Amino acid sequence: VMDHCDAIDFLIEHGQDGQVYNIGAGNERTNLEITEFILKALDKPKSLMTFVRDRLGHDRRYSLDISKIKSLGWQPEHNFDEAMSYTIKWYTDNRWWWERLKSGEYLEYYKQNYKRDL
């Protein structure tokens, strides 16, 4: 998250108007690796994982070419494990921010404001 924010700030100063820049840190991980990392950080068992069949047309991987932003001089600064641990801690320390989403409370807001899009 911090690398992403830093990159946006960097592009405001150094990017060219109208250009598209991929932002990433070159930390390719599988969904399984990330899931296992999160479970371990939360001290939860792997038995909580449920394996499902891939949906039709499922992306096999998500890998960004970040050479364009790097050519401007930007480099990611944060280690994946430390940054992911920080993000997990933020979510566990700020349950108020996401618990309403899990409860469905936000749906009433969307019904009122985005009725035509639902």
Secondary structure as UniProt FT lines:
FT   HELIX           2..14
FT   TURN            17..18
FT   HELIX           31..41
FT   TURN            42..43
FT   HELIX           46..48
FT   TURN            56..57
FT   HELIX           67..70
FT   TURN            71..73
FT   HELIX           80..93
FT   HELIX           95..103
FT   TURN            104..105
FT   HELIX           106..113
FT   HELIX           115..117
//
